[in-house]
Amino acid sequence: MKPETAFILAAGLGTRMRPLTDAAPKPMLRVGGQTMIDRALDELATAGVKRCGVNTHYLAGSLEEHLAAREDGPEIFLSYEEILLETGGGLKKALDEYPNVFGEDFFVLSGDSVWQDVPGQNVFEALGRVWNPQEMDILLLLQPVERMVLTHGVGDYDVLPDGRAERRVDKSGAYMFTSIRINSPRIFDGVASGRAFSYLELMDAAERAGRLYAMVYEGDWHHISTPEDLARVNEAWECSDTAARG
């Protein structure tokens, strides 16, 4: 069953994006004329997602004000981090704050990535069709490294014949983790609150249990890490949009 709840990780400092992030948090930078976080929220809304958590820290006020001004899309649940808790600790904090919101399976994604689905596809709907909570604790969306032309690709994972994901510590894998995933809240059982830790710990635990699976993405995905990434993606997507319009 496709989740109706999501969480966007948006608390990062955006250090590598400076000076563009001197006055705005990274999720508010624009790709194709739209902020990255608005693009994500609109795609989630299209997939029928009704609730979305967002963690904040750096320039939190401007991001929170921007989200409050949205008129459509999922209901927003904010989680402010006075001290950064990293990708795992931030999610644990939100689960503690909103147990009724994140008590069932939910999507997770970073606020600094962008993607273009193939025609007729919504990535969240596609991921939801693959999700099987009886067999899976986490389902990752992976991008083939060979298709990472505009931005830097890293070989985080390989995919086994049965669909399980296997992490490559030496980054020799065929696929990069896109940050988009579905997870069960049970992966946080027994995790201490208030501890800063990487979500990668939870992924590794799911892999050891044989419950980390993956779906390979068919569209075009990019992690926006530097001003150069932003410029290249904007230029390429503008050219493709122009060509599509004829």
Secondary structure, 3 states (H helix, E strand, C coil): CCCCEEEEECCCCCHHHCCCCCCCCHHHCEECCEEHHHHHHHHHHHCCCCEEEEEECCCHHHHHHHHHCCCCCCEEEEEECCCCCHHHHHHHHHHHHCCCCCCCCEEEEECCEEEECCCCCCHHHHHHHHCCCCCCCEEEEEEEHHHCCCCCCCECEEECCCCEEEECCCCECCEEEEEEEEECHHHHCCCCCCCCCCCHHHHHHHHHCCCEEEEECCCEEEECCCHHHHHHHHHHHHHHHHHHHC
